[in-house]
Amino acid sequence: METESEPYVQLTTLRQLHQVMADMNTARSLADTLQTVADGVVNGLGYELACVNLVRPDGDLVVAAVSGSSAAEALINGRVGSRAAWERRLNMGEAWGDLRFIPHTEGWVLDDDDVPQWFTDGPAPRFEDEWHPADRLFAPMYGSGAQGASSGELLGVISVDRPRNGRLPGAWGREALQMYAFQAAIAISNARLRANMQRALVRLEREQQALRASEESFRQAFEYAPSGMAIAELGGDQHGRILRTNDALCRLLGRPSSAMRRYSFADLVHPEDIGTLLRTSPEGGRAELRLGRRDGSHVWVSLRNSVVADAADGPRFLLTHVEDIEERKRRELQLAHRASHDSLTGLPNSAELRSRLSARLCERPQSVAHGPVDTRDAAFEHYEQFDRFEQFGEQHTPAEQQSAYDMNGHGHAFAFGTGTGAYEAFDHHVHAVAPEGERDDGTKGLAVLFCDLDGFKSINDRFGHNAGDAVLVEVARRLSRGVREGDTVARLGGDEFVVLADGLGRADAEDLAVRLRNEIIQPIRVDGRAMRVGASFGIGWASCGMTADEVLKSADERMYVEKRSRPKQHRRAG
């Protein structure tokens, strides 16, 4: 009977195996585990040399640990053998369960392959079961779930050399090495798992640190931004509700951050700008509008939106950048005012007057637009026209309907509706009409009063242009004071002024001209002197079908008729 089969020898070997397996599973790193596996073969299984060849990601095997000989370790540790060479070794020789034994009689064919190996010296075998120096024994290690060499993923191969007793391992020794390789594979898998978990934990910690750093950077950038910043809810019932604001926005609106959380931007925007806000895209949208301050005033701001996510697949929020553009808007309004108003009197200038007048006029033929309009007749014509369009729509395609509508001109009749098949009135323009004849027939129209000052040139000649400018400013003030809110007083240039007054009859316009003339002829004090000018008024009427220039020319001609109708000595007040 072999010595290793004796019970006390087997018990000692089991104790040694138990210890080395415990050491394998308590190693702190993959490198320590691999070295412990190699050491266990030498210390627990009684071999003089052991080598752990580990499968790399590319499939080749690298010598990862050597035990039993420092010379062998220096020679082969870290060297790589190809997967093909290893497959050839594992497929030849004798199969001892999962083990592979290649006797010296066959191993010579492997001397020139690229698998790192060592050679031990020793005498030739003297009996049948003695170990030969050129014998090779391999213990493959397979991944968990493997049930033998034919299944499972190859993790590596344990190479052993020269048992201490000098004999080929018997049944007990083979079983012990095979069991050891199985446990070594588990230990290596666990070590890799721990290493992967440690790397994942390190990576997670780094990501969390980066996230915390990013959040802190965002917080500081948000809180200390020189312009206003706000975070609001995106979507849902609370869409637009402000969640967070920075100090700059609170200072801009004069509201504490706690109060800001009760509002949405729709609550703060100026009523005239609510449409602009609603048309602003949440993603990358821009808008210029007015926001309400706590004191009731409003400030012009530029809003710029962007959408941010709180976390991966987390809720999305609206990040709004609020920039104070009050000063820029003030300058723009000033420039626009200068372009449309007289620099001396502050009244609308000639271009603005023509713009306002043109906005009230359309190109509807005078024969249709002029004269008093009976609202009952207009209503009858309205519904009669609707009936004709309705019948037309039943007999023609949508394209033909649109063509007919376009030919109707200016959309004065109807625009075909969408969605319901109904028609909607398109023209909401109130046509300007003029009283006919010299008598007041009750028609109300848009009166155009053309005013030319009498005696103004003599003031310029006698007292200088500064005095003349002062007179023009005072005349402008008196004209503005003498008209209704909503009427327009404009300066055409020089000493010519125009008044637009809507909703007047002929007698109303004449009364207004008299009242304004009486205001103008009152003495005007300039540098301690009392100066007086007169005024001639011509009354024209604006009606659709006329241009602004035609209306002004008509009023101008009437003014000259009125001026020439009075004696020269009565054309000025004094």
Number of C-alpha atoms within 10 A of each C-alpha: 5 9 11 18 14 11 10 11 12 16 13 13 20 15 13 18 21 15 14 24 19 13 18 27 19 14 18 13 15 19 15 16 24 25 19 27 33 27 24 25 27 23 20 23 21 17 20 18 25 26 29 29 29 22 22 13 7 8 14 18 26 23 24 21 24 30 23 18 12 11 11 18 19 10 14 19 20 16 15 19 20 17 18 15 15 16 10 12 19 22 10 13 17 13 14 15 12 23 23 21 20 20 17 14 10 13 16 12 9 13 11 7 14 15 23 18 17 13 10 12 9 11 8 11 13 9 8 8 12 16 25 22 18 21 20 21 21 25 26 22 32 26 18 16 10 14 12 15 18 10 11 14 14 18 21 25 24 25 21 24 24 25 18 13 14 16 16 18 20 14 11 15 18 18 16 19 22 21 16 24 24 21 19 28 23 20 24 26 18 18 23 16 13 15 15 12 12 12 12 12 12 12 12 12 12 12 12 12 12 12 12 12 12 12 12 12 12 12 13 12 13 22 19 14 15 13 17 25 24 24 23 23 20 19 14 7 8 11 13 20 21 23 18 17 22 22 20 21 24 20 14 19 20 15 16 15 17 12 10 21 16 11 15 17 18 16 14 17 21 19 12 9 15 16 13 13 20 11 11 16 13 20 13 14 14 19 18 19 20 24 23 20 17 14 9 8 11 17 18 21 22 18 21 20 20 16 17 15 12 10 8 7 7 9 12 16 20 24 25 24 20 21 19 19 16 15 12 12 15 12 12 12 12 13 12 11 17 14 14 18 21 19 12 12 18 16 23 24 24 17 16 19 24 18 13 14 20 17 10 16 20 19 13 17 12 14 9 12 19 19 16 15 13 9 9 9 9 11 11 12 13 14 11 12 13 17 12 10 20 16 10 14 18 10 11 12 11 12 9 13 19 15 11 15 18 12 10 12 11 14 14 14 18 18 18 17 12 9 5 6 10 10 15 13 14 14 12 9 10 10 18 23 25 22 23 15 8 8 10 13 13 13 16 19 23 22 28 25 27 29 26 22 22 21 17 20 15 12 18 15 11 10 13 12 13 12 19 20 18 17 24 21 15 16 24 21 16 17 21 18 13 18 17 10 9 9 14 20 23 27 26 21 10 12 19 16 24 26 23 21 22 19 14 19 20 23 14 14 23 16 12 17 22 14 14 20 22 14 17 24 19 17 15 17 14 16 8 7 11 10 19 19 23 20 27 24 27 23 24 25 25 29 27 23 20 19 17 21 12 13 20 23 14 18 24 23 15 19 22 16 14 15 19 12 10 11 9 10 8 11 19 17 18 14
